[in-house]
Amino acid sequence: MDNVLLSDGLALTGKLYNNLICDGYTFLAKNAPDFYGTIYKISDKESPLNKLCNSTNKLKGNRLLPIIKQFKPDVIISCHAFVTIMLDKLKEDGELSIPVISQITDFSPHYTYVVNNIDHFIVSSDEMVDLMTNKYKLPKEKIHPFGIPVAEKFLEPCDRNAVARELGLKESTPTILFMAGSFGVSKILNLYREISQKEPDAQYVVITGNNKKLYHKFESLVGDNTKLLMYVDNVNDYMHCADLIITKPGGLTVSESIHCALPMAIYNAFPGQEEENAKFLLKSGVAVILEDNPVETIKFLLSKPEVLKEMSNNCKELCRGNSCEQIVKLAHSLENKESEIDV
């Protein structure tokens, strides 16, 4: 397994379906989050909606075959539930005989992932293993709590003070990192405004990613105690220098924060997987939820370094530092050079 091909499985199904799924989620999450949450809950069990979802995705499985036949992989790792369903159908029909691993990229499982022909599932925690086996009745030997993999740079130890100096940050000043993406624009702007006004002695880093509109909105708000950035390729450095991150509970950002032992303050979690992620993080003692009095919550945390230290230690306990290594090891163990894709 010397070569790796990264491919967008949904994009392979065609522009119309890809846009329907991706843009549809974005639209519902922004404009009708409660409705999306209802759909999420209804489809998290055997129901007509879940059957429709499975049937629709199974029809798209053949769209994946050309690139599979061209690349001839020994193992496939799927990182999206719908793509997993497509691959499951191909295996069921005998058109795909190689092993498939499903990587679940959130901290709570969902019934959409429950398919019988997938060889192995990678989950974030032991708790998820129990849920997958007890609630969804999947064989325990198929489920591995290796965690959600992150880039190696998030795992590397660093000299916090030295990195802070390189980034132009004050070494001994409490540092709050805002990860602000495309959702909840007004919410994150208001949070920053209120918190930075009430905690002027802290320093702030705001990263807006590729959202130019949000970046320009922040430009009119930030003061001398704030470093405003768009997309950066060294988020790990800022995470290692921060005392607290204020973010939405997306699976990847949360995983990166956990690996950096960075306590989290969660805002605006959408009903569905984000809400479930937030519940898990709160239960695990690595995050707080910013609800009615966000400023008071932040003031409390900054005034209680021992609480932040405990949250950081909880992150270390939750961290699965060798996730990538274990997944690769599992993939190698499944290699069968004689496996062929049936035409």
SULKA-V881917 format. One line per field, one symbol per residue. phi: phi as a letter, one per 20 degrees, with the letter a starting at -180 (. if undefined). psi: psi as a letter, one per 20 degrees, with the letter a starting at -180 (. if undefined). burial: + if it has 24 or more other ideal C-beta (glycine too) atoms within 12 Angstrom, else -. A space follows every 50 residues. Layout:
phi=???
psi=???
burial=???
//
This chain:
phi=.edcdebefffffofffgfgfffffgffffdbffffffggffeeafbgff ffgffffffegffefgffffelfebddddcgffffffgffffemecdefc ddeedcdbfbfgfeceeffbcdcebfffffffeeedmefffedceenefc fgffeffbegfffgffemdffdegcddddddedmgfffffffgffffecf eedccddemeefffgfffgedfdfecddcefcdcggffffeeebddbeef gfgffffffeldgcdeclffgoffffgffffffemdbddedfcfffffff ffecgffffffffffffefdfdggfffffffffegcfefcefe
psi=mhqpppqohhhhiqgggghggghggggghghmhhgghgggghikrorhgg hggggghhhihhiigghghghmqhqpppjpghhggghgghhhijipiqqp poopjrjprqhhinqijphqpprirhhhggghgggikqphiippliroqr qhhiipqroghgggghikqphjppppppoobiqlghghghggggghhhmi irqqppoicjnhghghhhhihqaijpopqcpqjlhhghhhiqhqporqlq ggggghgghjloqqopqlpqqbhgghgggggghikiqqpodhmhghgggg ghimhhghgghghhghhhpnhkggghggggghhipoiipqop.
burial=+-------++-++---+---+---+--++---+--+--++--++-----+ --++--++-++-+++--+----+++++++++++++++++++---++++++ +++++++++++++++-+++++++++--++-++---+-+---+++++++++ ---++----+--++--+-+---+++++++++++++-++++++++++--+- -++++++++-+--++--+--++--+++++-----++++++++++++++++ ++++++++++++++++++++++++++++-+++-+-+++++---++-+++- ++----++--++-+++-++++-++-++--++--+------+--
//
